[in-house]
């Protein structure tokens, strides 16, 4: 699957390269240089975040989180799920592993939906490692602010249609 | 277009900042805890696993940076303003949502593209809708990560439920800006 994503990215890049080449040598070289400089500037920060995330994940008490997402947790459980999703450190493996573990441990579907949605929207770790370095800070906070109701809406949607 | 200095007005961060310092401290503490609690063999296996993961990501990172730059330089600014500028209304949010759904790759593709869109005239609401759509509806991450853990039934329904959310987030962002709750200043 990683190969598929790489191929897709490669194809998009090839098309863009073609368009840039049509616009002339200056545009092509300038674009390549700008992109490469961005890449090099990001490397140390990313290396720290990605390589360090495994250690952070190892120290999280996963059993405790599973306990809090139980089926009887109600709206409080949704709140806990949302906060837990935001605070889950590490990459997608950690977030989805905890979500899946909670599901197996008998957590209710809406809670897990809220958790997965909150994790996708504002995992603090990703916000700090990836988004803040790359985006205007004000947009990051604006996005986080207006995203606050979304995990609850997603859980309400799951309750409403009775799926999954 | 290439002579326009505003194209390169995207602010670059220095080599170090407080969020990196925070993560560095957290990593140092956690690594120490793992080393003391689990022993050096486990410490090295965690480290090796993450280094392999990082190496696997590098080509995607490079592609993301290059795609972001190309999009920024190649996209005609008037087209962006027309499609997803502040006057683009609901249609602009829908276009941004669809773009977020289509874009492949991880944070390294999405954030540079969003920053590029802002730099060439997209409004904050459209950028928020784009990023929200990418996080909630993006099919590549759902395929690669979510499906193995949760199974297709869960993933499909979670995404179906999330379809209206990016547009809603974009509307809320425009509302927050218009009401003065958050001011959009000189950082653009």
Interface residues (C-beta under 8 A of the other chain):
Chain A: X1 X2 X4 X5 X6 X8 X9 X10 X12 X13 X16 X17 X19 X20 X23 X26 X27 X30 X31 X32 X34 X35 X36 X38 X39 X41 X42 X43 X44 X45 X46 X47 X48 X49 X50 X51 X52 X53 X54 X55 X56 X58 X59 X89 X91 X92 X93 X96 X97 X99 X100 X103 X109 X112 X113 X116 X117 X120 X121 X125 X126 X128 X129 X130 X131 X132 X133 X134 X135 X136 X137 X138 X139 X141 X142 X143 X145 X146 X147 X149 X150 X153 X154 X157 X158 X161 X163 X164
Chain B: X1 X2 X8 X11 X12 X13 X15 X17 X19 X20 X22 X23 X24 X26 X27 X30 X31 X33 X34 X38 X46 X47 X49 X50 X51 X53 X54 X56 X57 X59 X60 X61 X62 X63 X64 X65 X66 X67 X68 X69 X70 X71 X73 X74 X104 X105 X107 X108 X109 X111 X112 X114 X115 X118 X124 X127 X128 X131 X132 X135 X136 X140 X141 X143 X144 X145 X146 X149 X150 X153 X154 X156 X157 X158 X161 X162 X165 X168 X169 X172 X173 X176 X177 X182 X184 X185 X187 X188
